[in-house]
Amino acid sequence: MKVRNRSQPMGANDWKSRLNLSESELTYLRQRCDGLLVVYQSMMTENQELRSWKSQAEGELQAFRNKNRLLEEELQACKDDLFKMQPRSKVPDSEVARAYDDLHEHIASWVEAEISKSEKEFRRCNHGPVPSLFRCAEVPGLEEFLSTHPISGGEYLLRCVVLATLRKLIFADNIVLLGLDDWDSSLVRRIEQSMIETKPARDDEFIDGWRSDTLSALSTSGKLQRSRRNASHEIVQEVLDTVEPFFPSIRNTKGTVQRLLEKVVNPAVALATMIQTSSTKYKFFPDITSRNLLSTYTLNKDDLSIAKLIDVSTRRTLKVDSPFQADEQGQIGTQIMLLAPGLYRINTSTAPLPLVKEIKLIELFKPLGRRRGA
């Protein structure tokens, strides 16, 4: 066999053989390329279809989410309506007002009884006239007031001090429910705030109803009742601590603590619980404090329609037909002291509704005369 030398150039037959082989490979590659191109075009078409389906599905999903959100809002609105329609043991305004009026009477009765007991105790241990039982406790203007009205002035002073102390300890606006601890009180406030911030926000009627139901349920628990009893005893001591600088002999008579608890603090706590668990909002106005007792300004006869006026000299409650004498401007006297703030029901759409008038101590410019026909 003759072997061709590699260094020799290829002949025509060699080139033709190689060319035939290359054309065969090229044909195969072209066919392969065409096949891949078909697959690619098929995949592109399928990808476009998938993208179109995805876009359509996303649109349908968003529409479903919107519809679901609307349905959830409608469902929540129905739940809210059902919640509002639930019967509640709403306390009438008249009952709240009567309890507040009764509290004034309880305080006045307790003050009068304690002064009488102190006088009797002094006479039992001493001879001679009973000295003044009251002190000004460094309150500006109070010394002159007590010297001008040595008997009635002291009684009205103590009534004002006691109510101002109860206002701070029991009826303060920041007290959610008397006896409820700070953590639970904060939780109630946070839940109410979340109801305002949520979408859709709850209206005032819903929130007030929720608070009333929640606090009413908590109020009947044994834990809170025990806490409220403990708080009541602490309040008794704080009231006595506040009264003592004005009435130093307050602790000298036996049974003072128990009488204050039963006659004054317990009724005040009952009224506060009634107000704090109500779905109706109430407010005491104007505010009074035990360090800002005297408030002097002129009153006229028109004030009788908005306040209860008590004449400091006669202790009589003035009425529209009382025989007082007004000057040319209609002025009848000077307010000495605000004995009790008024009680108002708070409405969101209208002005506050007065339920109990303020009680003001007044010094008339001229003494009361006689009624006509008397």
Secondary structure as GFF3:
##gff-version 3
##sequence-region A 1 374
A	DSSP	alpha_helix	12	85	.	.	.	ID=ss1
A	DSSP	alpha_helix	93	125	.	.	.	ID=ss2
A	DSSP	alpha_helix	142	148	.	.	.	ID=ss3
A	DSSP	alpha_helix	152	169	.	.	.	ID=ss4
A	DSSP	alpha_helix	182	197	.	.	.	ID=ss5
A	DSSP	alpha_helix	204	219	.	.	.	ID=ss6
A	DSSP	alpha_helix	222	243	.	.	.	ID=ss7
A	DSSP	three_ten_helix	248	251	.	.	.	ID=ss8
A	DSSP	alpha_helix	256	260	.	.	.	ID=ss9
A	DSSP	pi_helix	261	265	.	.	.	ID=ss10
A	DSSP	alpha_helix	266	276	.	.	.	ID=ss11
A	DSSP	beta_strand	281	285	.	.	.	ID=ss12
A	DSSP	beta_strand	294	300	.	.	.	ID=ss13
A	DSSP	three_ten_helix	301	305	.	.	.	ID=ss14
A	DSSP	beta_strand	307	311	.	.	.	ID=ss15
A	DSSP	beta_strand	331	340	.	.	.	ID=ss16
A	DSSP	beta_strand	342	346	.	.	.	ID=ss17
A	DSSP	beta_strand	353	356	.	.	.	ID=ss18
A	DSSP	beta_strand	358	364	.	.	.	ID=ss19
###
